[in-house]
């Protein structure tokens, strides 16, 4: 990773107000952010750009879930750091996330914690051997 | 000295003598009901009156709650004056109307008296149109007979009943009285809201705990490999009616709890957006707007905390991870702090240095929450709750356990039932208890490969001892 380039993060959430504020907070802290309100938009964005990290809401439009976006992202980059954002996870969701090595952040998230976790997630990728 | 009485009609007065903006902000910043009175008294004295006090007062009863610049002797005389029939001051408590100036024989200066009641211009949403007349807050607002110490027939919130006593400054004007009235009135509105919010919060907590308990029972029933022990079986047969009645009650609670959870989920997303937006606004806030911004920020954080806690109880499935048991105990005590205070329970902790243990933190939180609430219920007239933690080494010298002692000075458990106390539907609380709390506690402790035991002496108290392994064997 070149230290001069901004990290580019894909953020996905079907609640517009939540999505916009995540984007603004991350941008304020120096990230390059692509924000998508649906799984379809997110998968299209993955076609167009390379990302350093993915933050994805669990429940998306209709019956789509964040796992679909994460699967699509990892097809392109198996080492991509990802985190699932959710207010509530059933046992199945929590188990599936754990088995696929996906972090879960529970909403409401303390903003400092949100920024720390995002930072840590990206650092891990840098440290991970190629 | 003016002796004519003046009556004020709270609901019709316009705020011509509105308290200063600083006074309003200070009062509205009080997050806990117990913080409100001290601030009020300071603001009254800041208006130039020599001294003020708040007395808990119902007809025939008065006792000081908090006072500023009063000597103990005079405060006692004041309490007596407020509870003695035939004294002019008593009328205030009985009538729920502000009065002043009132002359009292042993004081040079006249008093202003304001009876504070749980009060609201409109009935609470729970009452609906059908039960609007029963809503205590609305009754009190209308100046009805709704007096003190009562509990609302609709939502069961307890009404506060305190009389604010102000010794008036020399040469006070009618404007001074009006300003006092408005300040205390504002305080009463805020206090009423706080009481209502605290009441809802406590009820939601109780419901959440019950729902989590029902969940555990359902798991056990749904699990074909789980067998009821002979003792459980015997209890089920013997108490079939009681069990059925109780299951109905539990179902009723569960429905309410599910509703609460749904609301929390619905609130969560807008909450997240508001919290983020408040954060983003920070650099754009001018100096003059900072106090208002700080209220917005701290109140938003408060709602986020409540939502987080409510949702936290539903995360039964979090994976085990290293946690410090002391942190869980401190969190749980913090949450129950007010309930303990209200029940007259003094909490003493002695938390030793502990290594992290691999645990499901929310489950262990439920263990302590159940034990602490049981301890509170075992001490109906107050007492001491002691929580101690330390590490112990197993006999094999290899394994380390976290040991937690929860001890109360309550009524104790009768020897006849102590052997059954961890079985389902065994309770010392009569109709009040579900008989499930300790059963769940034991289940969770065993799931963590831990141990639990109990010692009790009727009339003296009860001690629970829990050992949790630091690493799973």
Boltz contact constraints between the chains, C-beta under 6 A:
constraints:
  - contact:
      token1: [A, 15]
      token2: [B, 269]
      max_distance: 6.0
  - contact:
      token1: [A, 17]
      token2: [B, 273]
      max_distance: 6.0
  - contact:
      token1: [A, 18]
      token2: [B, 269]
      max_distance: 6.0
  - contact:
      token1: [A, 18]
      token2: [B, 272]
      max_distance: 6.0
  - contact:
      token1: [A, 18]
      token2: [B, 273]
      max_distance: 6.0
  - contact:
      token1: [A, 21]
      token2: [B, 273]
      max_distance: 6.0
  - contact:
      token1: [A, 21]
      token2: [B, 276]
      max_distance: 6.0
  - contact:
      token1: [A, 21]
      token2: [B, 277]
      max_distance: 6.0
  - contact:
      token1: [A, 24]
      token2: [B, 280]
      max_distance: 6.0
  - contact:
      token1: [A, 25]
      token2: [B, 276]
      max_distance: 6.0
  - contact:
      token1: [A, 87]
      token2: [B, 265]
      max_distance: 6.0
  - contact:
      token1: [A, 87]
      token2: [B, 268]
      max_distance: 6.0
  - contact:
      token1: [A, 87]
      token2: [B, 311]
      max_distance: 6.0
  - contact:
      token1: [A, 88]
      token2: [B, 311]
      max_distance: 6.0
  - contact:
      token1: [A, 88]
      token2: [B, 314]
      max_distance: 6.0
  - contact:
      token1: [A, 91]
      token2: [B, 317]
      max_distance: 6.0
  - contact:
      token1: [A, 94]
      token2: [B, 317]
      max_distance: 6.0
  - contact:
      token1: [A, 98]
      token2: [B, 319]
      max_distance: 6.0
  - contact:
      token1: [A, 107]
      token2: [B, 268]
      max_distance: 6.0
  - contact:
      token1: [A, 107]
      token2: [B, 272]
      max_distance: 6.0
  - contact:
      token1: [A, 108]
      token2: [B, 271]
      max_distance: 6.0
  - contact:
      token1: [A, 108]
      token2: [B, 272]
      max_distance: 6.0
  - contact:
      token1: [A, 108]
      token2: [B, 275]
      max_distance: 6.0
  - contact:
      token1: [A, 108]
      token2: [B, 304]
      max_distance: 6.0
  - contact:
      token1: [A, 108]
      token2: [B, 307]
      max_distance: 6.0
  - contact:
      token1: [A, 108]
      token2: [B, 308]
      max_distance: 6.0
  - contact:
      token1: [A, 111]
      token2: [B, 279]
      max_distance: 6.0
